[in-house]
Amino acid sequence: MTAFARRARLVQQSAIREFLALAGDPAITSFAGGYPDPTLFPVDELHKIFDELLTPANAAALQYTASDGIPLLREQVAARLTRDGMPCTPDDILITQGGQQGLELTAKLFLDDGDVVITERPTFLGALIAFNPYEPQYVSVPLDEHGLDVEALEEVLRTTRRVKFVYTVPDYQNPTGRSLSLERRRRLVELAEEFDVMVLEDTPYRELRYEGERLPAIKSLDRTGRVIHVGSFSKILVPGFRLGWVLATPEIREKLVLLKLGADTQNGTLNMHAAAAYLAGFDIEEHIRAMLPVYRHKRDLMLATMAEHFPEGITWTHAQGGLFTWVTFPESLDAAAFQRDVLIPRAGVIIVPGAPFFTEDPAPAHHARMSFSGVPDDRLVAGITAMGALLREALR
């Protein structure tokens, strides 16, 4: 007899994982995962770095190291965040297994059964997967073109007990691509102080800005230590390193370090040394600048092709950065059923139906997240064109 813990019932299959299993099929065109374009990875530079690290003189790169990350990488992350308006030292930084581990460790630290997490509506599915085993209750706050509706948030905070934190992706949100305005960022920090709650700021797309004004991180507006800032190298360097970071107060950071020690002891030493060597020997800011026109082109190509081939009655967001657009179909179209019954078998195209990005049950079924970042131009156009033809047929 299997005697799983009660929380195990909340560990469920991820919709994204299910679809990504299909993405390895060369016959499939995937708009599902937020994969970076692999042609942009700095392969030559990393090849040189690993050649140098994998020598007897650098055997320490293969050894155990500190649970909070190697000192040089923490120093480099602290320097980058300080330049971004978040003054900090290496002792304020925890290196994590991507940004995802930062979300999971924060949930483990703060959430008891029945505590409330406030999310955006819709919100990042991966965050819900990280939070669910700790058995929170969710209250979602709607988004508009300026991001999280802070007036609605204030009402929720006034009427809801046991709120532990507000979870937000303020820059080019996953899944909608929308960003939180400067006025609302300031108001969010004010509300967190007024109602004695934390803010969990998730920023994997922050540096992928294709147009518009660069806005300050929420953490840069924090004067009382209420904002936990999570970031990642996955979208700006390579996702395979599984390297992210958390910036938090000393008290919170030290507890997160202890939780990480119990979870995995440490990140891979070799990958941390390789990332630190890249940051020391090459210009990551120039690397990011070179990525931006490529992704801007892909975004524009996807949106233009949708405008040409999608039928009337379908809308989508125009993100100023990030990797996603959020598509809204007529309410009569169930995106999951359309994908399962029509889109995959007849066009070999996968998207992520939108229902799993909502915390309520039943969730709206007529949305989808689509990523433009990892698809070659010709396959992008062909996939969107075929999807448009099938949508016209389905909505006829």
C-alpha positions, 0 to 999 in steps of 0.5 A: 500500500502506498502511504503518500503524504496528504500534500501528494494529492496536490502534486499533479501533472503539468500541462506544460510538461505534457506538451513539451514531451511532444516538442522533441518530435521534429514533425511538431511545431511548438509554440508551447514552451518559453524556450530561448532560441538555441542559435543565440547561446554563446557556445564558442565562449562556453566551449573555451571556458569549459576547456579551461575549467576541466583541467587539473589546475581547476579541479575545485570546479568539480568539488563540493562548495557552499550551499548559497553559491560560489562567492564570485558568482554571488558577487557578480549577481550582486553587482548586476542587481546593484546597477539595476537599482537594488543595492546589495552585497554578495551576502544578500544573494542565494544562488538557486536551481533556476528561478523556479527553485527560488519560488519553491523555497519561498513557498516552503518557508512561508506557507502553512496549510490554508495560508493565502497567496494572491496571484495575478489572473492569469498567473505563471503555471510553474509558480502554482506547481511550486506553491501547491504542495504547501496547500495554500488558498489562492485569491487572484486579482485581474490584470489589464494593460497596466498589469496587476489591478492594485485597486482590486488588490487593495480590496482583497487585502482588506477582506482576506485573512492569512495572506502571506504574499503577493506573487507577481511577474511584473516585467512581460508577464508569463503568460500574458506579456503584460507589465506592471506600471511604475505607479502600480509598482509603487502602490503595491509596495505601499499596500504590502507595508500597510497590510503586513504582507510580503511580495514575491517578485519573479523577473526571468524576462526583465532584461528582454525589453524590445520597446518601451521604458525600462521600469524599476524593479519592485525590489528597488522601491522596497524600504522595509524588506518586504520584497523577495526578488527572484531572477534567472540566467535561463533567458539571458545566458543558457537555461541548461545551467539551471542558475537563478538567484534570490535577493532577500533580507538577511533573515529570510536569505539565511532560512532559504539557504538552510532549506536549500541545503536540505533540498539539494545541498548546492547548485552544480559547482562546475556550472556556477564556475562556468557562469562566473567565468563567462561574466568575468571574461565576456560582456553579458550586456552586449550578449543581451543586446544582440539577442533583443532584435532577434526576439523582437523580429520573432514577436513581430513576425508572429503577431503579423502572421496572426493578424493576416491569418487568424479569423475575426473575434480572436485577440492577443497581447502585444508584449513589449518584451519577454517571450509570450503572447496571450491569445483570447478566442471566442468563448465557444472555443475550448482551446484544450479540446481544439488542440487535442482534436484538431491542431495537433493531429491535423497541423502538428502544432502545439500551444499551451491552453490557458486554463491551467494559468488560472487558480479558479475551478472551473477555469476559462477555457478560451485562452492560450499562451503562445511563445515565439522565441524558439521557432525558426521563422519559416516554421513559425509562419507555416505553423501560424498559417495552418492554425489560422485555417483550422481556427476559421474552420472551427469557428465557422 
